[in-house]
Amino acid sequence: MNLLSDPIFSAEGGRRLNLPGLFAALACDEVRGFPRLRAHQRAAWHMFRVQLAALALDKAGRAEPPQDEADWHALLVALTEGVAGPWDLTGPDRTKPAFLQPPDPGGLKWEPVATPDALDLLITSRNHDLKSEIAAQAAPEDWVYALISLQTSEGYGGRGNFGIARMNGGSSSRAMLGLAPAGPDGRPDPASWWRRDLALVLRNRNAPTLLTRGGKALLWTLPWPEGRQIPALEMDPLAIEVCRRIRLVARDGTVVAERAASKAARVEAKAFNGVLDDPWAPVNVKDATPKTLTLGEGGRFHYRRMVDLLTGGYWQLPLAARLDEGEVAGNMVLVAEALARGNSKTDGLQSRNVPMPKRVRGLADIRNRIARAAQEQMAEIAAADAALREAVALYAARGDFETVGKPQRQRAAAARERLDATADRIFFDHLWARIAGMDEGDDALAEARANFRAVLVTTARDELTRAFDAIPCARIHAPRARIRARGRLEGALRKANLLEVTHA
C-alpha cells in the first residue's frame, strides 16, 4: 500500500483520497475534517502536512499549491528522488525506507506492536484516560496518523527510546501555537489553516537560520546505522523527523508493526533545547540559552500562560502565531496545543482555541494593548480571589476575626478554583471588549470593565454562599459567621473598586 497511489485518507462524505489527492483537495478548499483522526494527533498531522507540502513546493521552485492531484504526485515523488518506495506503508524490503520508517540496518531486536494506538503516543500511564490497544480493526489511515504522531512529537520513553529534536528535553513536548482561519463553528478550518501556514512558511523560507536550507529533510529516507546521529545543523528547518525505529509489515491481510530500540537519538540536538526554527514553537528567551515551551505535568493553557505567551518579554512568538502583513480579514483563532508531559509519561492533551476578532487584530500596537488590558483584568481577578479567600476563611473560623489563619484560608481552595475557572472561561472575550473600548472612548472602556467585574462579583458571592453549605459550622455560630463573612467579602470587593457596577 502506497500513500501516493492508494486511497488511504478518509474525508467527510465518505470520500477516500491518496496523499496527492488530499493535498489537491486542501488546495481546492474541499476538506472540512478527518473523521478517523484522534484529538491528540491533530497538531502533529497539521504540522506534518504543512512541512511536507512546503518542502515539495520549495524544491520545485513553486510558490502556490497546485489544485491537481497529478501535480502533487510529481512534487512528492521528486522529494524522494523519483522513487516511490519511501511512500510505501508496508515496505517489503526492510533494508530500504518506507513511510516514516527508516531502513533496517540489521542486527536489531524487533518487538511486535499489535495496534496503531499501542504504537502511538502514550496518553496516560495507568490506562485510565484513553484505553490502549483497542484499535484491533485498524485501517491503514490509523497507522499513518499513529506513525506521524509518534515520529514527529514523541519524547523520551525509557532506555533506547529517544524523542524528537524539536523539544526542550525528553520530558518536554512539541507545543503548537499559531493563528488559524476559523470555520463556521469557530474552530480551525483544516483546509484554510493548511493553506495559510503553507504560504507563511514559504514566504519566510529565506529567513536567517542556523540550520541548512535544502539540507536533510525527510529523515526517514536516510540510513540509520546504530549509534550514528544526524547533526541538527545539517537539517532543513522544515525537516520531518523520525525518532524511533519502526517497521510496518503486512501479515495475513492486516498491518502490524515492529519496533526496535536505538543506542542514541536520531538527531544530535541536545545543545539546542528544541530551538530549531520550528514555525509553531514558542521560545523562551529569558535565559542565556533559549528553549522551547515545556508543558509539564499538570500544565495547561490557562489564561495566565496565554497572556504570558502573547505579551511576555521572555517569549518569542513563533512564526505561525504572528499576524502576517495584510492578514486582517476573516475570523481567526489562536490555537495552542500540546501534550502535558512528565518523566516518561504524558499527562493529557491540553488544547485551547482563543478567538481573535478582526477589529482587535487590526489595531496598531496590539501586543502592548493586550498586555495593558490583560494586566488590568488579572489584577481584578486577584482582588476578587483575595476577597473570597478571606471571606470563606472568616466563615470557617465561625466568624471569629482573631482565629483566622492558614488552616481556615485553606478551606477556601475549592471556591477559589471555581472562581479562577470562571475567569479563565470568560477572560479573552472580555479582554477583546476592553481593548476595543480603549480605542472607542471612555464610555465603551468603562462598560467593558464593568461587565467583567460584574461576573467576578457575582461568582465570588455565589461561591461564598456555596461555602456556607460545604464548610461545617456550629448552628449557634452560623448566623454570625455568615453575616461577617458576607460583610468582609463586600467590603473587600468595594475597596478593590469591583463593586462600581452595582452603583451605575
C-alpha positions as CSV (number, residue, x, y, z in Angstrom):
1,M,0.0,0.0,0.0
2,N,1.5,3.3,-1.1
3,L,0.4,6.8,0.1
4,L,0.9,8.3,-3.4
5,S,-1.4,5.9,-5.2
6,D,-3.8,4.2,-2.8
7,P,-6.9,6.0,-1.3
8,I,-5.9,5.8,2.4
9,F,-7.3,9.0,3.8
10,S,-11.0,9.4,4.6
11,A,-12.7,12.8,4.4
12,E,-16.2,13.9,5.0
13,G,-18.9,12.5,2.8
14,G,-17.3,9.1,2.6
15,R,-14.5,10.3,0.2
16,R,-11.2,8.4,0.2
17,L,-8.1,10.1,-1.1
18,N,-4.4,9.3,-1.6
19,L,-1.9,11.8,-0.3
20,P,-1.5,13.8,-3.6
21,G,-5.3,13.8,-3.9
22,L,-5.6,15.0,-0.3
23,F,-3.2,17.9,-0.9
24,A,-5.1,18.8,-4.1
25,A,-8.4,18.8,-2.2
26,L,-6.9,21.0,0.5
27,A,-5.7,23.5,-2.1
28,C,-9.3,23.5,-3.6
29,D,-10.8,24.1,-0.1
30,E,-12.7,20.8,-0.3
31,V,-11.7,19.3,3.1
32,R,-13.5,20.0,6.3
33,G,-12.2,17.4,8.6
34,F,-10.6,14.0,9.1
35,P,-13.1,11.6,10.7
36,R,-10.5,9.0,11.9
37,L,-8.0,11.5,13.3
38,R,-7.8,11.3,17.1
39,A,-7.7,14.5,19.1
40,H,-4.1,14.2,20.3
41,Q,-2.9,13.7,16.7
42,R,-4.3,17.0,15.3
43,A,-1.3,19.1,15.8
44,A,1.2,16.6,14.5
45,W,-0.9,15.9,11.4
46,H,-1.3,19.6,10.6
47,M,2.4,20.4,11.1
48,F,3.4,17.4,9.0
49,R,1.2,18.3,6.1
50,V,2.5,21.9,6.1
51,Q,6.1,20.8,6.3
52,L,5.8,18.2,3.6
53,A,3.9,20.4,1.2
54,A,6.4,23.3,1.8
55,L,9.4,21.1,1.2
56,A,7.9,19.8,-2.0
57,L,6.9,23.2,-3.4
58,D,10.3,24.8,-2.4
59,K,12.3,22.0,-4.1
60,A,10.3,22.6,-7.3
61,G,10.6,26.4,-7.0
62,R,6.9,26.9,-6.8
63,A,5.1,29.4,-4.5
64,E,1.5,28.3,-4.9
65,P,0.0,24.9,-4.1
66,P,-1.4,23.2,-7.2
67,Q,-5.0,22.0,-7.3
68,D,-4.3,19.0,-9.4
69,E,-3.6,15.5,-8.0
70,A,-1.1,14.7,-10.8
71,D,1.0,17.8,-10.0
72,W,1.2,16.8,-6.3
73,H,2.1,13.3,-7.2
74,A,5.1,14.6,-9.2
75,L,6.1,17.0,-6.5
76,L,6.1,14.4,-3.8
77,V,7.9,11.8,-5.9
78,A,10.6,14.4,-6.7
79,L,11.2,14.8,-2.9
80,T,12.3,11.2,-2.8
81,E,14.4,11.5,-5.9
82,G,11.8,9.8,-8.2
83,V,11.5,6.7,-6.0
84,A,8.0,5.7,-4.7
85,G,9.3,3.2,-2.2
86,P,9.6,5.7,0.7
87,W,5.9,6.3,0.5
88,D,5.0,2.6,1.0
89,L,3.2,1.9,4.2
90,T,4.4,-1.7,4.4
91,G,7.7,-1.7,2.5
92,P,8.6,-5.3,1.5
93,D,12.4,-4.7,1.6
94,R,13.4,-3.8,5.2
95,T,16.8,-2.5,4.1
96,K,15.0,0.3,2.3
97,P,12.9,3.1,3.7
98,A,9.1,3.0,3.9
99,F,6.8,5.8,5.0
100,L,8.3,7.3,8.3
101,Q,10.2,4.0,8.7
102,P,14.0,4.2,8.4
103,P,15.9,1.3,6.7
104,D,16.7,-1.6,9.0
105,P,20.5,-1.6,9.5
106,G,20.4,-5.3,10.6
107,G,21.3,-6.8,13.9
108,L,18.4,-5.2,15.8
109,K,16.0,-6.9,18.2
110,W,12.5,-6.2,16.9
111,E,9.3,-6.4,19.1
112,P,5.8,-6.7,17.8
113,V,3.2,-3.9,18.1
114,A,-0.4,-5.1,17.6
115,T,-2.3,-1.9,17.0
116,P,-1.8,1.7,16.0
117,D,-2.8,3.1,19.4
118,A,-0.2,0.9,21.0
119,L,2.4,2.4,18.7
120,D,1.1,6.0,19.2
121,L,2.0,8.4,21.9
122,L,1.2,7.2,25.4
123,I,-1.7,9.3,26.7
124,T,-1.8,8.1,30.3
125,S,0.4,5.9,32.4
126,R,-2.4,4.0,34.0
127,N,-4.6,3.3,31.0
128,H,-7.4,5.4,32.6
129,D,-7.9,8.4,30.3
130,L,-7.6,6.6,26.9
131,K,-7.6,2.8,26.7
132,S,-4.6,1.3,24.9
133,E,-4.5,-1.5,22.3
134,I,-8.2,-1.3,21.3
135,A,-7.8,-0.5,17.6
136,A,-7.9,-4.1,16.6
137,Q,-9.8,-3.4,13.4
138,A,-7.4,-0.6,12.3
139,A,-7.4,0.9,8.8
140,P,-4.1,1.9,7.1
141,E,-5.0,5.5,7.8
142,D,-4.9,4.8,11.6
143,W,-1.3,3.5,11.2
144,V,-0.4,6.7,9.2
145,Y,-1.7,9.0,11.9
146,A,0.0,7.0,14.7
147,L,3.3,7.0,12.8
148,I,3.2,10.8,12.3
149,S,2.2,11.4,15.9
150,L,5.0,9.2,17.3
151,Q,7.8,10.1,14.9
152,T,7.3,13.8,14.9
153,S,6.1,14.5,18.5
154,E,7.3,11.8,20.9
155,G,9.6,12.4,23.9
156,Y,11.9,10.1,25.8
157,G,10.3,6.8,26.6
158,G,12.9,4.9,28.6
159,R,16.2,3.2,27.6
160,G,16.6,3.0,23.8
161,N,13.5,5.1,23.1
162,F,14.6,8.6,22.4
163,G,12.5,11.6,21.5
164,I,12.5,14.2,18.8
165,A,14.9,17.1,18.5
166,R,12.2,19.8,18.4
167,M,11.5,19.8,22.2
168,N,13.3,21.0,25.3
169,G,14.5,17.6,26.6
170,G,13.0,14.2,26.7
171,S,10.3,15.0,29.2
172,S,9.1,18.1,27.3
173,S,6.6,18.2,24.4
174,R,6.3,19.7,21.0
175,A,3.9,22.6,21.6
176,M,2.0,24.2,18.8
177,L,1.0,27.9,18.9
178,G,-0.5,29.5,15.8
179,L,-3.2,31.6,14.2
180,A,-5.7,29.7,12.1
181,P,-8.7,30.8,10.0
182,A,-11.9,29.7,11.7
183,G,-14.7,27.7,10.1
184,P,-18.5,28.4,10.7
185,D,-18.2,26.5,14.1
186,G,-15.5,28.8,15.3
187,R,-12.9,26.1,15.2
188,P,-9.8,26.0,12.9
189,D,-10.8,25.2,9.3
190,P,-8.4,22.4,8.2
191,A,-8.0,23.5,4.5
192,S,-7.8,27.2,5.1
193,W,-5.4,26.6,8.0
194,W,-3.1,24.4,5.9
195,R,-3.1,27.0,3.1
196,R,-2.4,29.8,5.5
197,D,0.6,28.2,7.2
198,L,1.9,26.8,4.0
199,A,2.0,30.2,2.4
200,L,3.5,31.7,5.6
201,V,6.5,29.2,5.8
202,L,7.2,29.6,2.0
203,R,7.2,33.4,2.3
204,N,9.7,33.1,5.1
205,R,11.8,30.4,3.6
206,N,14.8,32.7,3.2
207,A,14.8,33.9,6.8
208,P,18.1,33.6,8.7
209,T,18.6,30.2,10.2
210,L,21.3,28.2,11.9
211,L,20.1,25.1,10.0
212,T,20.6,24.2,6.4
213,R,18.0,25.2,3.9
214,G,17.9,22.3,1.4
215,G,19.7,20.1,4.0
216,K,18.5,16.8,5.3
217,A,14.7,16.9,5.0
218,L,12.9,13.5,5.0
219,L,14.9,11.8,7.8
220,W,13.1,8.5,7.3
221,T,14.7,8.1,3.9
222,L,18.3,8.2,5.3
223,P,20.3,5.2,6.6
224,W,20.3,4.9,10.4
225,P,23.4,2.9,11.4
226,E,23.4,2.0,15.0
227,G,24.9,4.7,17.2
228,R,25.0,7.3,14.3
229,Q,23.3,10.7,14.8
230,I,22.4,13.5,12.3
231,P,23.9,16.8,13.4
232,A,20.9,19.2,13.9
233,L,22.6,22.0,11.9
234,E,22.6,19.7,8.8
235,M,18.8,19.5,8.9
236,D,16.5,21.6,6.8
237,P,14.4,24.0,9.0
238,L,11.3,22.2,7.8
239,A,12.8,18.7,8.1
240,I,10.4,15.9,9.0
241,E,11.8,13.9,11.9
242,V,11.7,10.2,12.9
243,C,12.8,9.5,16.4
244,R,12.1,5.7,16.6
245,R,12.9,2.6,14.6
246,I,9.6,1.3,13.3
247,R,8.7,-1.1,10.5
248,L,5.1,-1.9,9.4
249,V,4.5,-5.3,7.7
250,A,1.5,-6.9,6.0
251,R,0.6,-10.1,7.7
252,D,-2.4,-12.3,6.9
253,G,-4.2,-9.4,5.2
254,T,-3.7,-7.0,8.0
255,V,-1.0,-4.5,9.0
256,V,1.1,-4.9,12.1
257,A,4.1,-3.1,13.4
258,E,7.5,-3.9,14.8
259,R,9.8,-1.6,16.8
260,A,13.4,-1.7,18.0
261,A,15.5,0.4,20.3
262,S,18.4,2.6,19.4
263,K,21.6,3.5,21.1
264,A,21.3,7.2,20.5
265,A,18.7,9.8,19.5
266,R,18.4,10.1,15.7
267,V,19.3,13.8,15.8
268,E,22.1,15.3,17.9
269,A,20.4,18.4,19.2
270,K,20.7,18.4,22.9
271,A,22.5,21.7,23.0
272,F,19.7,23.5,21.2
273,N,16.9,22.9,23.8
274,G,14.4,22.4,21.0
275,V,15.1,25.8,19.3
276,L,15.4,24.6,15.7
277,D,13.3,27.1,13.8
278,D,10.0,25.2,14.3
279,P,7.3,27.6,12.9
280,W,4.9,26.6,15.7
281,A,7.2,26.5,18.8
282,P,7.1,29.4,21.3
283,V,10.7,30.1,22.5
284,N,11.6,31.3,26.0
285,V,14.4,33.8,25.7
286,K,14.7,34.7,29.4
287,D,18.0,32.9,29.9
288,A,21.2,33.0,28.0
289,T,20.2,29.7,26.3
290,P,16.8,30.0,24.7
291,K,14.5,27.0,25.0
292,T,11.1,25.9,23.6
293,L,7.9,25.8,25.7
294,T,7.6,22.8,28.0
295,L,4.1,22.0,29.1
296,G,4.9,20.0,32.2
297,E,2.9,17.5,34.2
298,G,-0.3,19.2,35.2
299,G,0.3,22.1,32.8
300,R,-2.4,23.7,30.7
301,F,-3.0,26.7,28.6
302,H,-4.5,28.8,31.4
303,Y,-5.2,32.5,30.7
304,R,-2.1,33.5,32.6
305,R,0.1,31.3,30.3
306,M,-1.7,32.5,27.2
307,V,-1.2,36.2,28.2
308,D,2.5,35.5,29.0
309,L,3.0,33.9,25.6
310,L,1.3,36.7,23.8
311,T,2.8,39.6,25.7
312,G,5.6,38.5,27.9
313,G,9.1,39.9,27.2
314,Y,10.5,36.5,27.8
315,W,8.7,34.8,25.0
316,Q,9.3,34.9,21.3
317,L,6.2,34.2,19.3
318,P,6.6,31.5,16.7
319,L,6.1,32.4,13.0
320,A,2.7,30.8,12.8
321,A,1.4,32.9,15.7
322,R,2.3,36.2,14.2
323,L,-0.2,38.2,12.2
324,D,1.3,38.4,8.7
325,E,1.1,41.6,6.7
326,G,-2.3,42.1,5.2
327,E,-3.8,39.3,7.2
328,V,-6.7,41.0,8.8
329,A,-9.9,39.9,7.0
330,G,-11.9,37.0,8.3
331,N,-12.4,35.2,11.5
332,M,-9.3,33.7,13.1
333,V,-8.4,31.7,16.3
334,L,-5.2,31.4,18.2
335,V,-4.6,27.7,18.6
336,A,-2.5,26.4,21.5
337,E,-2.0,22.7,21.8
338,A,0.5,20.2,23.4
339,L,0.6,17.1,25.4
340,A,1.5,17.8,29.0
341,R,4.4,15.5,29.9
342,G,6.2,14.1,32.9
343,N,9.1,11.7,33.2
344,S,8.4,9.0,30.5
345,K,4.7,9.7,30.5
346,T,2.1,12.1,29.2
347,D,-0.5,13.9,31.3
348,G,-3.2,14.5,28.8
349,L,-3.8,16.7,25.8
350,Q,-4.0,20.4,26.5
351,S,-5.7,22.5,23.9
352,R,-7.2,26.0,23.7
353,N,-8.7,28.0,20.9
354,V,-8.9,31.7,21.5
355,P,-11.0,33.7,19.0
356,M,-9.1,36.7,17.6
357,P,-11.6,39.3,16.4
358,K,-10.9,41.1,13.2
359,R,-11.2,44.6,14.8
360,V,-8.7,43.7,17.5
361,R,-6.2,42.2,15.1
362,G,-6.3,45.3,13.0
363,L,-5.4,47.7,15.9
364,A,-2.0,49.3,16.0
365,D,0.4,48.3,18.8
366,I,-1.8,45.3,19.5
367,R,0.7,43.5,21.7
368,N,1.1,46.4,24.1
369,R,-2.7,46.8,24.2
370,I,-3.2,43.2,25.1
371,A,-0.5,43.5,27.8
372,R,-2.1,46.5,29.4
373,A,-5.7,45.2,29.3
374,A,-4.7,41.8,30.5
375,Q,-2.8,43.2,33.4
376,E,-5.9,45.1,34.4
377,Q,-8.1,42.0,34.3
378,M,-5.6,39.8,36.1
379,A,-5.4,42.4,38.9
380,E,-9.2,42.4,39.2
381,I,-9.2,38.6,39.4
382,A,-6.6,38.7,42.1
383,A,-8.6,41.2,44.1
384,A,-11.8,39.1,43.8
385,D,-9.8,36.0,44.7
386,A,-8.3,37.6,47.8
387,A,-11.7,38.9,48.9
388,L,-13.3,35.4,48.5
389,R,-10.4,33.7,50.3
390,E,-10.7,36.0,53.4
391,A,-14.5,35.8,53.5
392,V,-14.5,32.0,53.4
393,A,-11.7,31.8,55.9
394,L,-13.7,34.0,58.3
395,Y,-16.8,31.8,57.9
396,A,-14.6,28.7,58.6
397,A,-13.4,30.5,61.8
398,R,-17.0,30.7,62.8
399,G,-17.0,34.5,62.3
400,D,-14.1,35.0,64.9
401,F,-11.7,37.6,63.4
402,E,-9.0,36.6,65.8
403,T,-8.7,32.9,64.8
404,V,-8.5,33.3,61.0
405,G,-5.2,31.6,59.9
406,K,-3.7,29.3,57.3
407,P,-6.0,26.3,58.1
408,Q,-9.1,28.5,57.6
409,R,-7.8,30.0,54.4
410,Q,-7.1,26.6,53.0
411,R,-10.8,25.8,53.3
412,A,-11.3,28.4,50.5
413,A,-9.3,26.4,48.0
414,A,-12.2,24.8,46.1
415,A,-14.2,28.1,45.9
416,R,-11.1,29.9,44.6
417,E,-10.5,27.3,42.0
418,R,-14.1,27.7,40.7
419,L,-13.7,31.5,40.6
420,D,-10.5,31.1,38.6
421,A,-12.2,28.6,36.3
422,T,-14.9,31.1,35.6
423,A,-12.4,33.9,35.0
424,D,-10.4,31.6,32.7
425,R,-13.6,30.8,30.6
426,I,-14.5,34.4,30.0
427,F,-11.1,36.1,30.1
428,F,-10.5,36.6,26.4
429,D,-14.0,37.6,25.3
430,H,-13.9,40.4,27.9
431,L,-10.2,41.2,27.1
432,W,-11.1,41.9,23.4
433,A,-14.0,44.1,24.5
434,R,-11.7,46.0,26.8
435,I,-9.1,46.5,24.1
436,A,-11.8,47.7,21.7
437,G,-13.1,50.1,24.4
438,M,-9.6,51.6,24.7
439,D,-10.0,52.6,21.0
440,E,-13.6,53.7,21.2
441,G,-13.6,56.0,24.1
442,D,-14.2,56.3,27.9
443,D,-17.8,55.1,27.9
444,A,-17.0,52.0,25.9
445,L,-14.0,51.2,28.1
446,A,-16.0,51.8,31.3
447,E,-18.7,49.4,30.1
448,A,-16.2,46.7,29.2
449,R,-14.5,47.0,32.6
450,A,-17.9,47.0,34.4
451,N,-19.1,43.8,32.6
452,F,-16.0,41.8,33.6
453,R,-16.1,43.0,37.2
454,A,-19.8,42.1,37.4
455,V,-19.0,38.5,36.5
456,L,-16.3,38.3,39.2
457,V,-18.5,39.9,41.8
458,T,-21.4,37.5,41.1
459,T,-19.2,34.5,41.1
460,A,-17.5,35.4,44.3
461,R,-20.9,35.9,46.0
462,D,-22.2,32.6,44.7
463,E,-19.0,30.8,45.8
464,L,-19.3,32.2,49.3
465,T,-22.9,31.0,49.5
466,R,-21.8,27.6,48.4
467,A,-19.1,27.6,51.1
468,F,-21.8,28.1,53.7
469,D,-23.2,24.7,52.8
470,A,-19.9,22.9,52.3
471,I,-18.0,24.0,55.4
472,P,-19.2,22.8,58.8
473,C,-20.2,25.5,61.3
474,A,-22.0,25.0,64.6
475,R,-25.6,26.2,64.5
476,I,-25.1,28.7,67.3
477,H,-22.2,30.4,65.4
478,A,-23.5,30.1,61.8
479,P,-25.7,33.3,61.6
480,R,-22.9,35.5,62.9
481,A,-20.3,33.7,60.7
482,R,-22.4,34.3,57.6
483,I,-23.1,37.9,58.3
484,R,-19.5,38.7,59.0
485,A,-18.2,36.7,56.0
486,R,-20.6,38.5,53.6
487,G,-19.6,41.8,55.2
488,R,-15.9,41.0,54.7
489,L,-16.5,40.0,51.1
490,E,-18.5,43.1,50.2
491,G,-16.0,45.4,52.0
492,A,-13.0,43.9,50.1
493,L,-14.8,44.0,46.8
494,R,-15.7,47.6,47.4
495,K,-12.2,48.5,48.4
496,A,-10.9,47.0,45.2
497,N,-13.4,49.0,43.1
498,L,-15.1,45.9,41.9
499,L,-18.5,47.0,43.1
500,E,-18.7,50.1,41.0
501,V,-21.0,48.3,38.6
502,T,-23.7,48.0,41.4
503,H,-24.0,51.8,41.6
504,A,-24.3,52.5,37.9
